[in-house]
Amino acid sequence: MHIRKAVIDRFEDNLAVIEWIDTKETQDIERSNLPNEAKIGDVVYLKEDQWVIDFDETKEREIKIKKLMDELWED
């Protein structure tokens, strides 16, 4: 079974704007549907009608982005 994942792009009032990783399309969802600790940049997915944070994939993305930023700013 393929689990479709998204990244939290931003919050706008009571909405969370997520970007689907596979299509890069954005979608608005109710912020209250996300876990309370959810933050911008977290990878999330639906499991049995409940949004879940994928902490491992979120960490991998953070490391990858930091590496790209470090390479960009090298002398």
Secondary structure as GFF3:
##gff-version 3
##sequence-region A 1 75
A	DSSP	beta_strand	5	12	.	.	.	ID=ss1
A	DSSP	beta_strand	15	20	.	.	.	ID=ss2
A	DSSP	beta_strand	26	30	.	.	.	ID=ss3
A	DSSP	three_ten_helix	31	33	.	.	.	ID=ss4
A	DSSP	beta_strand	43	47	.	.	.	ID=ss5
A	DSSP	beta_strand	50	53	.	.	.	ID=ss6
A	DSSP	alpha_helix	55	72	.	.	.	ID=ss7
###
